Amino acid sequence: MSADLVVRPAGRHALLVELPDAERTGAFHAELLRRRADGTLPPVAEIVPGARTVLLDGVPDPAALTRRLTEWSVPAAPPADGDVVTIPVEYDGPDLAEVAALWGVPEDEVGARHASYTYRVAFCGFAPGFGYLTGLPEPLHVPRRATPRTRVPAGAVALAGPYSAVYPRATPGGWQIIGTMKDPSRLWNTEREQAALLTPGTRVRFSAPGARGTARPATNNDQSASNDQRHGDQPNPSER
């Protein structure tokens, strides 16, 4: 792992750890949490994962922690465990036809496909309660819309690149909208002790009472069709 990460100072008492891809970022984040839980992580006030970075804030001795981090051997992230947040979805989004064409499936199969996977919140950002969910197989990744919408409604369930997300509030956005969460107020509620429903590491399932068709695993044929039809499928996490 030492050759894969770059540690940069971020102010007097913080470090920004840069990693080459989302998979190794997830593994590094999981290792930080494991070491904090068993008491072997040096003092760190806050751990904030991103797409390819992890911010460590409130570090009393950044130089010493930098040396330790570069010596770590980090295993692959373990399978996610713990409780699963279930989000009921009506698959009625305006981009169903486009996503169906990219996936090479009938329009009424998109919801069943999407709801057949378990997702994990990789990181959060840019709007309170907005979680970037990984878990959709690579053949089903789709590009952002060529023209973003000026307003995406709260509760929109959307796809872009490797991510799924649910918009917690109305905001501009360019993701492909495939469904609607009926009660998006659950995503961010300041009256709860933990305001965000979706936090990094949380497992998520979508329930699909309105989805029709039978989900099947993504295949090599899906891969070929998807590659032929899409381009630029990696969204900038700063864009929604």
N, C-alpha and C positions, 0 to 999 in steps of 0.2 A: 504493500500500500504506500510505502514511503515515496516510491517513484511516481505514484499516481496523483498525489496531492500537493498543492501549493498553499502555504500558510502565509497570510499577509496581515500586518497590523491594521487595526481599524480603530484608531483612537488610542488612548492611553491604556485602557483596560478591556480591549476586545480584540478578537482575532477573526479573520474571514478565511475559512478553509475552502479552497477551490478544488473541485474534482472533475474528472473527464466526462462523466455521463451520469444519468439519473440512477442507474443501477448501483454504481459505486457510491454515489451520494447517499442513497438509501441505506446501504450497508454501513457506511461510516456513521450515519445518524443513529442507526440501531446499536452500533458498538458504543457510542457515547452514552446512550440511555442505559445500556447494560452495565457499563462501568460505574455510572452514577448510582444505579440501583444497588450494586454490591459494594459501594463505598471506595472504589479504586480510582475514581476520576478526581483529579485535583479540583479545587473549588471553581465552579462556574455558575454564575447567577442565572443565565438564560441560554438556551440552545434553540436556534431558529433555523430550520432547514429551508433551502430554496431548491430551484431546479437542479443546479449543479454547484451549489455552495451550502455551507453551514456556518452561521454566525455564532460565535461563542462570546457572550457579553458578560461583564462582571468578572473578569479574570484578574486576580491579584498580581500574578507574576506571568505576564504573557510570554516572556522569553523562555522561561522554564517549561511552560506548557507546549510551546512550539517545538522544543527539542524532544519532548516525550511523544508528541503526535507523529513526528516523522519516523519514530522507531516502532510504531505500532504495526502489528500484523492483524489485518482486519478480515475476518471471514465473510462469506456471502451473507446477506441478510437472512435471518431465519424466517420461516413461514409466519405470516401474521396470525396472532391469536387474540383472545379477548372477545369482548362483546361486539356484536355487529349492529350498526345503525341501519335500520330499514327505512327507505324513502319510497313512499307510494307515488307512482308516476302514471299519468295518462299519456300514452305515446300518440300525441296529436300535433306534433310540431310542424312548422311550415317548411322545414328542410328534409322531411322524411323521404320525399321522392328522390332528392339529390343524393342523400346518404344511401338509400336503397340501390341506386344506380352504381355508386362507387363500390358498394359491397357485393353487387351482383346477385341480389336477392329480391323477392317481392316486397313491396312497400310495407305490407302488413306483417312481415317477418322481422323488421328492424327492432321493434320493441322486445320481442322474445329473445333475439340475439343479445341485445344490450343488457337485458335483465338476467341473463344466464350466467354472468360473471360476478365474482366478488372483487370489489375495488378496495384500494387503500389510499388514504389521504397522504400524498407525498409532501405537500407543503401548502401554505395558505398565503393569500396576499391580495392587496389592491382594493378590496372591499371587505368590510367586516363580515366574517362568516363564509367567504369564498374559498373553497378547498379545491385543489387540483388533484383529481383522482386518477391513479394509475391502475392498470389491470386489464384494459382492453388489448387483445392481441394485436401485434404489429400489422397483420393483413387488414385489420379493420380501422386503422388510423385514417383520418380524413383531413383535408386541408381546411383552413379557414375560408370563409366566404370571400369572394373577390371584392365585394363592396360591403363593408360593415354596416350594421343597422345603427341608426341614431338612438334607438331605444329598444333594449331587450327587456321584457317584463320580468318582474320578480317571479321566481319559481321556474324559469325556463331551464330545462335539462338540455345540455349542449355538449358538443364534441369539437375538439380541435387537436390535430396531431395525436399524440399518445394519451391525451387527457379527456376525461369527462368532468363535468362540473354542473352545479345547480346555482343559478344566479340568486343571491339572497335579497337583492333589491334591483329596481329598475336602473339600467345603466346602458350606455352605448356598448356595442360588442360585435365581434365578427365571427363568433363560433356558429357551428351548424346546430340549429335548434331541432331536437327530435321529440321533446315531450314537455310536460308540465307537472311540477310538484304542487299539489293543491294548497298546501299550507306552508309557504316558505318562511313564515315568521319563526318557525322552529330553528332555522339556521342561525339566527342571531337574536338573542334575547338577553338584554342587559339585566333583567331581573333574576336570572339564574346565577349561581355561583360561578359557573363556567359559561360565559356568554355564548361562545361558539359551539354549535353542535358538532361540527366537523373539525377536529384538530389533527395535527400530523400523527400518523400511525393508526388512526381510526379505520376500522374496516367498514365498508358500506355495501349494502345490497339494495337494488331497486326492485320493488314489487310492481307488477304490471297487470292490473286487472283488465286494462283495455288492449293488451297486446294479443295478437293472434299469430298463428303459425307455430312451428316447432323449431326451437333453436337447435343448431348443430354446430360442431366445432369448426373454426376457420380452417380452410384447406389450402393446399398449394395453388389450386385454381383461383381461390379468392385472392391470394397473394398476387398472381399475375394480373388479374383483372384490375385489382386496386392500384398496382404500380402503373398500369397503362393509363389510368384515368386521373390520377392525382398528381400534384406537384407541390413542393414547398410545404410538406405536411408537419413541420415542427413549429408550433406557435411560439411567439415571444411571450413569456409569462407576464410581461407588462401590458399585453394586449388581451382584451377579453371579448 
